């Protein structure tokens, strides 16, 4: 069962709507529910499988909305033009790779991907690895280091 050990301060529906409006994006409902409950932070279960070829990694921190380190507004500004259109980064791993979520009205809506920042690209999505078909499934599949 997913458990946050250090959530960020609370976020409201108004904060989330203002965020969506500022960035002209729509967030999937399961991710909005996560922001309302935890607003990002540190997870007890942080390890996830990338693929059989690429092994696993872990979520260092989930980003949140508001005045905090790991603020989604700053992340979007910093990664503008880096990650493919139709995604926002919702967290990162220790190597500086990003956990990305498909935004509403994109072909990847609701899907969770792993973006490898230093991988050679032939095609735009070559450095994107599908982790989960939706955000809640991604959370459900996270596990602690010592479970494997």
C-alpha positions as CSV (number, residue, x, y, z in Angstrom):
1,X,0.0,0.0,0.0
2,X,1.3,3.4,-1.0
3,X,2.4,5.6,1.9
4,X,3.9,9.1,2.0
5,X,6.4,9.7,4.8
6,X,6.8,13.4,4.2
7,X,4.0,15.0,2.2
8,X,4.2,18.7,1.2
9,X,1.8,21.3,2.6
10,X,-1.8,21.1,1.5
11,X,-3.0,22.1,-2.0
12,X,-6.5,23.1,-2.8
13,X,-8.7,22.7,-5.9
14,X,-8.3,26.4,-6.5
15,X,-4.5,26.0,-6.5
16,X,-4.7,23.2,-9.0
17,X,-7.1,25.0,-11.3
18,X,-4.8,28.1,-11.2
19,X,-1.8,25.9,-12.0
20,X,-3.7,24.2,-14.9
21,X,-4.7,27.6,-16.3
22,X,-1.1,29.1,-15.9
23,X,0.3,26.3,-18.0
24,X,-2.7,25.7,-20.3
25,X,-2.8,22.0,-19.3
26,X,-5.3,19.6,-17.8
27,X,-4.3,17.1,-15.2
28,X,-5.8,13.6,-14.9
29,X,-8.2,13.1,-12.0
30,X,-6.1,10.5,-10.1
31,X,-3.1,12.9,-10.1
32,X,-5.4,15.8,-8.9
33,X,-6.6,13.5,-6.0
34,X,-2.9,12.8,-5.2
35,X,-2.1,16.5,-5.1
36,X,-5.1,17.3,-2.9
37,X,-4.1,14.5,-0.4
38,X,-0.3,14.8,-0.4
39,X,0.8,17.6,-2.8
40,X,3.9,15.7,-3.5
41,X,6.7,14.9,-1.1
42,X,8.6,11.7,-0.2
43,X,7.2,8.2,-0.6
44,X,8.0,5.3,1.7
45,X,7.6,3.0,-1.4
46,X,9.9,4.7,-4.0
47,X,11.4,1.9,-6.2
48,X,9.9,1.2,-9.6
49,X,10.8,-1.0,-12.5
50,X,11.7,0.8,-15.8
51,X,12.1,-2.3,-18.0
52,X,13.9,-5.7,-18.0
53,X,16.7,-4.1,-20.0
54,X,17.0,-0.9,-17.9
55,X,16.4,-2.3,-14.4
56,X,14.8,-0.1,-11.8
57,X,15.1,3.3,-10.2
58,X,13.4,5.3,-7.5
59,X,11.4,8.4,-7.0
60,X,13.5,10.8,-5.1
61,X,10.6,13.2,-4.6
62,X,7.2,13.9,-6.1
63,X,6.8,17.6,-7.0
64,X,4.0,19.7,-5.6
65,X,2.1,23.0,-6.1
66,X,3.0,26.0,-4.0
67,X,5.9,27.7,-2.3
68,X,8.3,24.7,-1.8
69,X,11.4,23.2,-3.2
70,X,10.3,20.9,-6.0
71,X,7.6,23.2,-7.2
72,X,5.8,22.1,-10.3
73,X,5.7,25.6,-11.8
74,X,9.5,25.8,-11.7
75,X,9.9,22.3,-13.0
76,X,7.7,23.1,-16.0
77,X,9.7,26.2,-16.7
78,X,13.1,24.4,-16.3
79,X,12.1,21.5,-18.5
80,X,10.4,23.5,-21.2
81,X,11.4,22.1,-24.6
82,X,13.2,19.2,-22.9
83,X,10.5,16.6,-22.3
84,X,8.0,15.8,-25.1
85,X,4.8,17.8,-25.6
86,X,1.8,16.4,-23.8
87,X,3.8,15.6,-20.6
88,X,4.6,17.2,-17.3
89,X,7.3,16.0,-14.9
90,X,5.8,14.9,-11.6
91,X,9.0,13.6,-9.8
92,X,12.6,12.8,-10.3
93,X,15.1,10.0,-9.6
94,X,18.6,10.3,-8.1
95,X,20.3,10.5,-11.6
96,X,18.2,13.5,-12.7
97,X,15.8,11.6,-14.8
98,X,12.1,12.6,-14.6
99,X,8.9,10.7,-13.9
100,X,6.4,12.2,-16.4
101,X,2.6,12.1,-16.7
102,X,0.6,12.5,-19.9
103,X,-1.7,15.5,-19.6
104,X,-5.3,15.6,-20.7
105,X,-6.1,15.8,-24.4
106,X,-2.7,14.3,-25.3
107,X,-2.3,10.9,-26.9
108,X,-0.5,9.8,-23.6
109,X,-3.2,11.2,-21.3
110,X,-2.8,9.7,-17.8
111,X,0.1,7.4,-18.6
112,X,3.3,7.5,-16.5
113,X,6.6,7.5,-18.3
114,X,10.3,7.6,-17.3
115,X,12.3,10.2,-19.2
116,X,16.1,9.6,-19.4
117,X,17.8,13.0,-19.7
118,X,21.2,11.9,-21.2
119,X,20.1,9.3,-23.7
120,X,20.9,9.7,-27.5
121,X,17.7,10.2,-29.5
122,X,16.8,9.2,-33.0
123,X,13.1,9.8,-32.4
124,X,11.5,12.1,-29.9
125,X,10.2,9.3,-27.6
126,X,13.4,7.2,-27.7
127,X,14.3,8.2,-24.1
128,X,10.7,7.7,-22.7
129,X,9.8,4.4,-21.1
130,X,6.2,3.5,-20.3
131,X,5.9,2.7,-16.6
132,X,2.2,2.5,-16.1
133,X,-1.1,3.1,-17.9
134,X,-2.3,5.5,-15.2
135,X,-1.0,7.3,-12.1
136,X,-2.8,5.1,-9.4
137,X,-1.3,2.0,-11.0
138,X,2.1,3.6,-10.9
139,X,1.7,4.3,-7.1
140,X,0.4,0.8,-6.5
141,X,3.5,-0.7,-8.2
142,X,6.1,1.3,-6.1
143,X,7.9,-0.8,-3.5
144,X,10.5,-0.4,-0.8
145,X,14.2,-1.1,-1.4
146,X,14.2,-4.2,0.9
147,X,11.1,-5.8,-0.6
148,X,13.0,-7.3,-3.6
